[in-house]
Amino acid sequence: MKKQKLNSAFLIAIFIGSTGMLSTTAFGQTAPPPAASAANTSANFPKVTVNKETISAEGFAAYKRSAPPGQLPPDDVALEQLINIELLYQDGKKQGVDKQADILADVENQRRNIIARTVMRNILTKQPVTDKELDQAYKQRVEQMSKKEYKLSHILSPNEADAKAIIAELDKGQDFATLAKTKSIDTQQSKDAGGALPWLDSARVPPQVLTAVSGLAAKTYTKTPVQTDMGWHVFMLDATRDISPPAFDAVKSQLKTALENDRVNAYIAKLKKDGAVQISGK
């Protein structure tokens, strides 16, 4: 049997898992770096005023921290951008924009997000993910991951009686692909392809289907119909292949992110347990 190596996208979705966990970038950007960067900036920062309002070194450092990762412009460009923003800000205040209810809500939301991101950063600084934890997480996922993929073909029928009739035709020597093209009610491309389905790892195969096909030899079909939400199926096992686990280095960064998410979620869970969250009116 062939061994299949997983691509990077598949690693993230299957090996790491999509758990819906809170991401440390869930609020739109990573937590800001330590405030020491402001001190580094202030030593060489010029005196800048806009209509007598001072742009401080700390304000400039905060603006730079807000830049998306990898998109920080040179200091002269960043300063020009900040001056332009200050001009628009002052003009907006003259127009009363800063008194609008929706703007005040947005400002408060940004303040809340910045503080929350900083708390998340502090959690991970105080309790960083260790190499031992990464190694344990890797071994656990290797143990839990699917070890085999299945290449299946199917013929979909609207009811059990029709599926049994197809099995009877197959028992008489009819060609599976031909019957799929003429009898299957599957409106997807598998019908035109003779019932062929893409490679599926066992974690993505419904339990009743996995039970029905796991004992089949290659190029044999199920002798009883298999029911799913789509209808009644007759499956043929075309082939199987083993899945090789990804190398540790290939998934180390994704594993670290997953464990950091676990760390933050555990902290939030404790806050919820110790606090009082109420949602009324539902």
N, C-alpha and C positions, 0 to 999 in steps of 0.2 A: 504493500500500500504506500502511496505517496505521502510525504510529509509536507505540510503547508505552513509557510511562515506568514505571520500576520503583518499587514501594513500598519502604518502609524495611526491612521484614523480608526481602524478596527481595534487597535490596542486601547485607545481611549474609551471607546464605546463598550467593548466587551471585557477586556482585562481589568481596566481600572474601574469601570462601571459607571453608569449614569444614575446617580442617586438623588438628584434634586437637592443636593446639599447647598447651604449658603456658601458662596464663594467669597474669598477675601477681597475679590474685586467686584463684589455684588453691588456696590454703590457707585459704579461707573469708573473707578480708577483705583489704583493701589493706594494703600495708606501712605501719607506723606512721609518722607524721610525725616530723620531727627532734625530738630531745630538748629543744630550746630552749623548747618549749611548757611544760615543767615549770618552767623559770625564770620564765616569765611568770606562772605560777600562784602560785609561792611567795611573791611580794611581798605578796599580799593574802589568803593562805590562813590561816585561823584555826588555833589549836592544838586538835587533836581527839584524844581518847583514848577507847578502848573497853576497859573492864576493864583499865585501865592500859597497854594497847597503843596506840601512837601511829599515827595515820593521817597519813602525811607528805604534803607538797605533791607530791613526786615520785610517790607512790603514787596520789594523786588524779588527777594528770595522766595516768598510765598507764591508769587506769580510764576516763577520758574518751576516750583514744585507742582503747580497745577497742570503743567504741560503733559500731554500724553507720553507714555514711555517711548523713547527713541525719536521724539519729535521736538526736543528742546532746541530752539534756535540759538545762534551766537548771542552773547550778552548785548551787543549794540542793537541787534534786531529785536531782542526781547524787550529792551528798554524803550525802543520806539513804539512797540506794540502797547506797552503799559502806559506810555504817555497818551496814546490815542484813546485807550480805554478810559483814562482819567478825564480826558476832555469830554468824552461821551457821557461819563458818569456825572460830571458837574452839570452838563446840559440837561441831563435827565432829571436831576434834582430841581433845576429851575422850572422844569415842566411839571413837577409834582409826581413824577413816576415813582419816586421812592415812598410815596404815601399810598400807592395803590394796594388794595388788599391782596390781590394775587401775587404781586411782587414781594410784599412783606412775607407771605407764606412761602414763596420760593426761597427767599433769603434764609428764613428759619430752617427750611428743609436742608439747604446746603450746610448750614451750621451744624445741624444734627448729624448729617452724613460725615462731615469732617471729623467730628468728635468720635463717632462710632468707628470710623476707619482707624483712627489713632488708637482706640482701645483694642481693636483687633490686632494691630501691629504690636502693641505692648504685650498682648497675650502670647504671641508667637516669639517675641524677643525673650520673655521670661521662661517660656517653655518651648524651646525650639525642637523640631523633629530630629531625632537622633538617627545615626546610621543603623543602630540596632533595630529601631522601629521600622525603618525602611526595609531592612532585610527580612524581618518577620512578616511585614505586609506583603512583600513579594512572594515569599514562600506560601503564604496563605492563599493568595490569588492563584498561584500555580496549581495548588491543590484543588481549588474550587473551579477552575476554568474548564470549559469543555475540552475533551480530549479527542473528539472525533467530529468530522463533518460528513453530511449525507448528501448525495446527489440523487434526487428523486424525480419521478415523473408521476403525473396523476391524471385521472379522468374524473371529473366532477359531475354528479347527478343531482337532480332536485329531490329525490326520495330514495329510500332503501331498496325498493323493488327494482327501480331502473339500474341501480348500482349492481344488484345481484344478477340482473340480466346481462350486464357487461362482463361480469366475471364468468358467466356461463359461456359467452362468446370467446373469451380469452382461453377458457378451458378447451374449446374446440380448435384452438390454434390460430385465432385471429390475431393480427398484428396490433400491439398496444398503441403505437404512435398513430396508426390509421384510425383506430377507434377513438382516440383522443380528439383527433381533428374533426371527426364526424359526429361524435356523441357527447363530448364534454360541453357543459354549459359555462365553463370558465371563460369569461369575456376578456381575460388578460392575454398576454402574448403567449402563455404556455400552451394554449389550445392550438395555435398555428404552428407551434414548435413541437407538436406531437406530445403535449403534456409536460414537457421538460421544465423543471424548476431550477432556480439557481442553487449553488452550494449553500447548505444551511448547517450551522453548528448545532449540536444537540440542545443547547440552551434556548435556541429560537424555534425549535420544533415542538408543537403542542404535545403534551404527555401521551395522549391516546394515539397520536401518530407515531411517536417514538416507540411506544410499546409494540405497535403493529409492524413496524419495519425493522426493528433492531434484530429480529431473528431471521430475517430474510437473507437468502443468498443473492449475489449480484444477478440482475436480469430476471428476478422472479417477482411476483406480485402478491398482494394481499388476497387471501381467499375469502375474506368476509369484508363487507363495506365498513369504512371508518367515518364516523360522523364528526364534523366540526361546525363552527358557526356558518361556514359557507354552504354546507350541504353534506352529501354523502360521497365519499371518495373511494376510488380504487388506486392504490399506490404501487408503483414499481420501483424497486431499489436498483438504480443504475450503477452506483459505486460508492465506496466510502474512502476516506483518507484521514490519517492522523494529523493532529494539529500540534506543532512544536510551540512551546511557550516562548514569549519574547525574551530577549536578553535583558538582564537587570538594568544595564546602562541605558537601554532604549526607552524604558518606562520610569526611570528614577525620578525625573522631574514631575511627571504626572502623579506618581505615587506620593511625592512630597506634598503636592497641592492637595491631594485627597486627604492626607493625614492632617494637614493644616486646617482644612475645612472641618474635619472631625473635632479638632481641638477647639475651634471657635464655636461650633455647634454645641459641644458639651458645656462650654462656658455660658452660652445663651440659655441652654436648657436649665442650668442651675439658677440663672437670674429669673427665669419664668417660675421655677419651683418656689423660690424664696420671695418672689414679688407677688403682685396682684394684678393680673390682666383680665379685664372684663370687656366683653363686647355685647352691647345690648341692642335691642331693636331688630333682631333677626329671629 
